[in-house]
Amino acid sequence: MKNTLLSHALTTEFPELANAVHDLKQNDAHFAKLLNEHDALDKQITQDEMGVKAMNDTDLHELKQQRALLKDQLYRIASAH
C-alpha cells in the first residue's frame, strides 16, 4: 500500500521559512516547545490515518484543531523572524 499522506511538517508546508524555523528551533525555547508539541500531535494524527493507532472521530478532530492552532502560532513567529 502506497502512503499518500501529506507531510504537515512546518518546513514542508512553508519551505520559504526553513531557515527561520531552523534558527528559531535552536535559539528560541518557546518556539522549540511549540514545534515539538506540533510534531507530537502530527505523529498521533498520522498514526491514526495510517491505521497504526486508531482513535475516535471526535478525538481526531480535536487533535487536528490543536495542530492547526500551533501551526498558526509557529507560522506567525517564523514569518516575523
Secondary structure as GFF3:
##gff-version 3
##sequence-region A 1 81
A	DSSP	alpha_helix	10	13	.	.	.	ID=ss1
A	DSSP	three_ten_helix	15	17	.	.	.	ID=ss2
A	DSSP	alpha_helix	18	27	.	.	.	ID=ss3
A	DSSP	alpha_helix	29	49	.	.	.	ID=ss4
A	DSSP	alpha_helix	57	80	.	.	.	ID=ss5
###
